[in-house]
Each structure stands twice: as C-alpha cells, then as structure tokens.
Amino acid sequence: MSETVVKITNLVKEYKMYARKKDRLLETVFPWIERHGTFRAMNNLNLEIHKGEVLGILGKNGAGKSTLLKMITGVVIPTSGKIEIKGKISSLLELGTGFNPDLTGYENIYQHGAVMGLTHEQIKAKEQDIIDFADIGEHLNQPVKTYSSGMFARLAFACAINVDPEILIVDEALSVGDMAFQLKCFKKFEQFKEAGKTILFVTHSVSDVLRNCTRTIIIDSGTKIFDGDVKTGVEKYKKIIVGLNPDEVKEDEKINNEANKMPEENLMKDTEVWKDKFVQNPNITDYGDKRAEVIDYGMFDQAGMPTNAFDNADVVTLKSKIKFNADVTDPIFTVTVKDFHGNDIAGTNTEIEKVLTGSFKKGDIAVCEFKQKIPVAAGKYTLSFSCTKYNLNGNLEVLNRKYDALLIEAITTKNTVGVIRLDSNIKVHKM
C-alpha cells in the first residue's frame, strides 16, 4: 500500500446550540449553568488517505463534508480526535477564501503565495502560469470584490494549483465555472494524478466522481457510512439522495440489474407516492385549467428503483400519474427535459409516439410511462410533465403542466462535448 499522507483518528466536532440569543451571554456570565444543546457535526470519523489517491467525498447537504475539509486544513479546530498531515496542503474551500477583496487579483496572487510560505521570488516564477490559467484578462488589475463568481473560481483555482502542493483540497468551488474552465481544471487533476499527488474532492456531481476519483467515501450526519470503490459508492449515494436505504441492494450487484433480480418488495408500486422519494423543486411552475392534473411523477432505473441520477447510456422510465377532474377524450401525455437555463433539450408525447390514450371519466387516474435513454451530456437537468389535448377547433388546450417538476443529473464515465452524448462506433485505418 502507498504512503499515508492524511490520517484521521476518532475525529469529533461539536457545536454549541442556543435556543435564544441571550442564552449565550447568560452562559458566559454564569458558566456553571449550561444553557446550550450540542450538535455533533462530525462523529468519531476514522480515515486514511494515501499518496496519489483522488478521494471523492459524497453526502447530502449538512452531512459534514465541508466541516471535515475545514478541519483537515486547520480552518476549524476539532473538538477531539487527531489529524496527521504529511505534505503541503493547498485548498479551495470557498470562493475567494483568503483573498483580500480590496486588493486586485494580481496583488492577491502574491498575498496567497506568501500565506502558502512561498518567497517573493518563488511567486514571481509562478506568476505567469497563474495568470495564464486564470485567464481573466484585464480584470486581473481590478479589486477582486468586483469579480463575478466565475472569475473568483478561475483565480482561486489557478492560485491553489500553482503552489505545487502535495495535497489539493477542493470543495464544490468548481461548480460555478463554465464548462471550458471545468474541463481545464479536470485536465489539471489528471496531471496531478500522474505526478502522484493527492486530491480530496467534495462535490454533488456523481459524474465528476466517476470520471476523476479513485476512491470515494460517503458521510451522513457526520458519520462515515461507506469507504470503498467509486462505482459502489455512487450507487449507494444515488439511493441516499432519494431517501432509500443504501443497503437495500447488495454491493456486488451490477448497476444495470434487471427488474426481476430485485426483491419485489423493494419496487415502487403505482399506489405509492413517487415524488416523495425525490428532492422537490421549490420553483416548480404549475398551470392549466385542471380538468386533469399531474399528481405524481418520478424517474426509475432499470431495476425499477427511484433515482434522480442516471447513466446517460442506460434505459430509464419516466412515470407520471394524472388524475381527471372531468371527462376527457384523447388526452396527450408529455415529458420534457430542460437544462438549468430553462432551455428545452428534448421531449416527446403520446401523440408524437402515436400512442392512443383513449377516454377517461371524472375520478379516473392514468399512469403514463416513458421508457427510454436520455442521451444528454453529463450535467444537471429538470424533467417536466404535462397533460394536454386538442379541442374541436384543433387548438391545443393545457389541462395541466408541471414545469421543472423533478431535478435530475446525467452521469457518465466519458467526457462529452455539447448537449447530446454521441455514442460513436469509431474505426480508423490506413488506405
């Protein structure tokens, strides 16, 4: 086994929680009377990270991922436990961390380098590499408080990677950069890996973990619940984020199990509420005359399990339930995939697919299933569901549309360019 560069033993972080603001003051004045509760953000975590590993750290919001990285970098002091570090750490925890907002980008390059222990001459030698990587042009000479989040990300990452660290720590900071910049960052990750450096990487993107990490851990409520290979970890995490027990499926089962390999009791029935298994979009758009209403929806993998993350090479099933509040003949059921900018990427409906839906009476509930691949590039999207119909004059009437009802993520082990994943069968030969 390779050399251990980070060793964490029985790590605990607790925060005092006060019900009222004045309780903090009263406890300060009368320290013998406790007026606080305790929140444990990290619970006896043990972890060894080896030289050359790219460790993906997964977990829901509030799981303790960022707290862990802040303790490793010394930003947060543990309540108890031990952290041993071997090697120089460079971190990108939050955008602009350590930057002086009143200084220019150029001035902050030198300030960051000095904080990392570099001499003026050493920073000068790396200056052009940082400037070229950040690629923010004339903004380099402007105060960083005027920067967009994207410019912050560019400069911060350029500074972090060019101090020649043995250990690089990145916490979600790349999510604000554009696609071209993210690709440049991940190319740099590859160079770091080839050089035998260690990377700790917190992200919500399972695609990034699959493509870039050699190992993953999952943290839940401050407790490490998984530590192992990337593929198994991603499958467990996909179940966690839709509220399932990650151990319902054995670890050695393949991702693309057929439904008949799954225990029948684990499959969701039409009578269950599907959408409760997913994170609800608070910004859903809901309109129509409500003669019919989309009352439920979900996305399911090939094993029939609810998921909001899917491999863009696999078949998934998009399901909706429509309740009829009036008699309706020949309704049209639709599904649409949109990007996070609100652009329609793809969509279909029962009319396009030449599926006859028939007639429904008031009180009926229809279940519509679209089983298909969604060959989009890796990234985050929304699913929209609707029920419409044509009236006697040939005009389209909206009974109910739920735009951006479901947040989903396409994952892949391949890098893609553009919006659609092209699974090309490529041959190259000499004439």
N, C-alpha and C positions, 0 to 999 in steps of 0.2 A: 504494500500500500504506500502511496505517495506521502510526502511530508504533511503533517497537520499544521496549518497556518492560523486557524481560528479554533480555539477550544473553549466551549461554554459549559459550565458546570452548575447545576441547580440554580439557574437564573430566575430571580423573582423581582418583579416591580409592582409596588403597591402605591396607590394614590389615596390621599385622604379626601373624603367626600362630605360636604357640609350641606345640610338641608336649608340653612338660612345663612345669609352673608354675615350676620352678626355673630354666628356661632364660631367662626374662625377667630374673630377678635376676642370673644369671651374665653376661648381655649388658650389664647396667647396670654391673657391676663391671669387666668386660673388654670394653669397647665395640669393640675392634678384632677381636673374634671374633664373627661373626654366628651367631646360634643360632635365627633365625626364618625362616619362609617368608613369602610375600606373597600376600595375597588382594586382587584388584582388584575393588572394588565398583562403580566407575564407570570406563568405558573410553573416553577421548577423545571425550566427548559434545559435540556442537555443536548449539545450539538457539537460535532467535529466537522470542520470544513478543510478539505485537503488542497494542496497546491495544484493549480491547473483546473480546478472544478469551476463550472458555471452553475451556480445554485439558484434555481428558481424558487422564490418564496411566494406561496399562494395562500389565500384566505380572504374571507369576506371583509367588508369594511368594519373596522373596530376589532379585528381579530388579534391585533398585536404586532403586525408585521413591521410597521414603521417604528414602533417602540423598540423592537428588537434591534433594528439597524441603528437607531439613535444611541442605544446602549453600547453597541459594538464600536461606534465612532467616538464615544465619550461625551456626546451631547446631553445624554440623560444618564444619571447615576443609578445603578441598580439598588434595590432595597437590600438584597442579599444575593449571594452567588458569586461566581468568579468568571471572568473573561480574560483569556490569554491570547494575545495577538503576536504573530511573528511576521514582520514585514511592514512596509509603509502603506498606509491606507489613504486612498483618495475617494471622496464621497460626493454624491449628487443626491442629496436627500430631498430638498425642496428648492424650487426655483429661486435663484438669487441668494441662497443661504451663504452668508459670509461676504456678500457684496455690499459695498457702501453705496447707497442709492444716489448720493450726491456726487460721487466720482464718475468719471467717464468709464466706458468699457475698457479702454486702454489702461487707465490708471488701476482699475480693478484687477487686470491681469497681473500686475506687479504686486498688488496687495495680496491676492490669492497665493501667488507663488511664495511670498515671504511667510505667510501663515503656514505653508507646507514645508518650510525650512529651507527653501532654495535661496541662494545668494542672488544679488542683482545680476551678476554675470551669467549665472545658470538660467535665470528667467529670460535674459536677453537672447540667449542661444535658442530658446524655445519659442520666443515671441512670434516669429513668422509662422511657425506651424500652428500656433493657437489662432492667429488671425485668419489664416487660410481655411482652417477647419470651421471656424465660426461663420465666416463668410457673411458678415453683416454690413459690409461696405462702410460708408461714411458715418453710420450710426456708432461706430467704434469710438468716435470722438465726442459723443453726446453722453450726458448723465444717464446711468442705467435706469433711473426712475422714469425715463421717457420710453423705455423699451416695451415692446409687446411681449407676451408670454413666450412666443416663438423665438424672439431674439434672446430673451433670457436663457432659454433652453440651449440655444446654439453656443452662446458664450460660456455658460456654466459647464456644459459637457466638454467643450474644447479645452477649458482650463483643467478640468478634472482628469482627463486622459493624458495630458501632455506633461504632467509632473512625474511621469514614469513610475507609477505605483506598482507594488506587488499585488495589492488587493484593491479592486474597484467595487464600490457600492453604489447602486443606482436604485432610487425609489420612485417609480412612476413618472419621473420627470420627463421622459421621452414622449409621453402621451400627447404633449402639446405641440410637438414639432410636426412639420409637414412630412409627407411620405418620403420625399427625396432625402431629407435630413435624417429620418429614422433609418433608411437604408444605409446611409453613410455611417451612422452610429453602429449598426449591427455588423457592418463590414469591419469596423474598428474592433468590435468584440471578437470577431474571428481572428484578427491579428493578435489580440491579447491572448486568446486561447492557444494559438500556435506558439506564442512566446512563453507559455507555461504560467501565465498569470491567473489570478483567481478573481472571479466575478460573483458578487451577490446581487441578485436582481429581483426586485419586487415589482409585480405587475398584475393586472387583472386580465391581461390578454393571454389566453392559453395557447394561441398560435405562436406568440413570441417565446413562450416556454418550450413548446415542442421543437421549434426551429433552432433555438440557441442554447438550451440548457442541457447539461449532462446529468443532472440530478435535481430532484425537487422535494421540498417539504411543504406540508400544509399545516397552518396554525389556525386553531379555532378557540376563541375565548382565552387566549394566552397559553394554550396547551398545544404542543406538537402532536398531531394525530396521525401524521404519515411522514415517512422519510424513506425515499427509495427512487426507483426508476421513473423517468419522466412520463412515459405513456400511462402507467398505472396511476400515478399521481394526478394527472389531468382527468382521467376518468372518474376518480374519486371526487375531485373538485367540481366537476360538472354536476354530479349528484347533489353535492352540498349546496350549490347556489340555487337549486330548485327545491330545496327543503327535504331531500331524501336522505336516508341513512346510507353513507358511502360504502358500507359493508354489505348491502343487500345483494350485490353481485360479487362473486369471488374474484380475487385479484388476478388469477391466472386466466380468466375468461377473456376472449378476444373482444375488441371494441365492437366489432360488427356481428355480434351474435344474432342468430335468427330468433324470432319471437318464440318459437316452440322450444327453445333451450332455456327460456326464462320461466321461473315458477309462476303459475297462473295468478297467484295471489299478489304478485308484485306489479302486474299490469294494470293500468288505469282503465276503469270501465266508463262507458258512456254516461252512467248515472252519477259519477263523481264530478266535482268541480275542478276542471283542469287548470284554470287560470290562477288558482290559489297556490299552485306549485311554482309560480314564476314571480319575479320581481315586477310589480305593477308600475307602469309608466304614469307618473302623475300628470303628464301633459297630453294625455290621450285626447283626440278630437272625436266627438260623438255627435252625429246629426242624422236627420232623416225624419220621415213622417211617422215612424214607429209602427206601421202596420205589421211589420216584422222587426224583430230585434235580435242582434247578435248578443247572446247572453253568456257565452263561454267560448274559449279558444285555447289553443296550445300547440306546441311542436313536440314531436315524439321521434325517438331514434328507431333504428331497425329492430330493436328488441321491444319496442312498444313503451319505453320509459320516457317520461317528460324530460326535455333538455332544452337549454337556451344556447348551447354551444354545439356546433355540428361541423363535421369534416365535410368540406365542400365537394368531396368526391363520393360521398355516401348518399343513400336514399333516406329521406326523412318524410314524415307525414305531418301535414298541416291540417288541423282539425278545428272546426267551428260548430257551435250549436246555435240554431236560430229558432226563436220562439215566435209563433204567429199570433198576432193580436187581432187579426181579421182574416177573412178568406182570401187567399192569394193563389193565382194560377200562373204557372211557369215562372217562378222567381229565378233570379240569376245570382249564384253564389260566387264570390270573388276572393282572391288573395293577392296581395301586392307586397313586394319587397322594396323598401326605400332606404337610402343611405342616411347618415346623420345630418346631412344638409337639407333633407326633405325631398331629394330627387327620386323619382320613380326609377328603380333599376330593372325590375322585371315584374310581371304579373300575368295572371290568367283568370279565367272564369268558366263556369259551366257552359256558357253559350259558345265561347271560343273553342272549347274542347268537345262541343256537340253532344253534351250530356243533357238529356231531357229530365227535368226535375219534377214535373207533374203538378198536382194541385194539393193545397194544404188548407185545412179548416182552422178557424179560430181555436187556439189552445194547443194545436199541434206543435211538436218540436222536431226539427230536422237536424241531422248530423251530416256535415259535409266533410269529406276527406280528400285532400290533395296529396298524393304520394309521388314524390319526385326528388331529383337532385336540385340543389340550388348552387350552380357553379359560379359563385361570385368570388372575388378576391378576398383574402383574409381581411377581416375587419368587423366593425360593429354596424348593425342594421336594425331596422324595425319591420315588423310584419303588420299589415293592415287587413282587416276582414270586412266584408260588406254583403248586403243583400239588396238587390235592385230588381226592376222589371220594366218592361216596355208597356205603355198604355195603348189604347186603341188607335191613337193618332201616331204611334211609332216613336213617341218621346220617352226618353229614359227617366224613370222615377226612382229616387233614392228612398228605400224603406228604412235602411239603417246602415251607416258606415262608422266603423271604429278605426280611425287612422292612428297609426303608431301604437297599436294595442300591445305589442309584445316586443321587448328588447332581445335581440339575438346576436350571436357572434359566430362568424365563419372562421374556421381554423384550418390550417394546412401545414404540412411539413415542407412544402415547397414555397419559395418566393414567387410572387406573381407581379405582373405589371398591368396597370389599368384596372378595370372594374370586373371583368369576366375572367375566370380561370380557364385557360385553354389547355386541355389535356392532350397534347400533341404526341403522336407516334412519329418520332423523327428518325430518318435514315440519312446517313452521309456516306458517300462513296466516291471513288475516283472514276472518271470516264476512261 
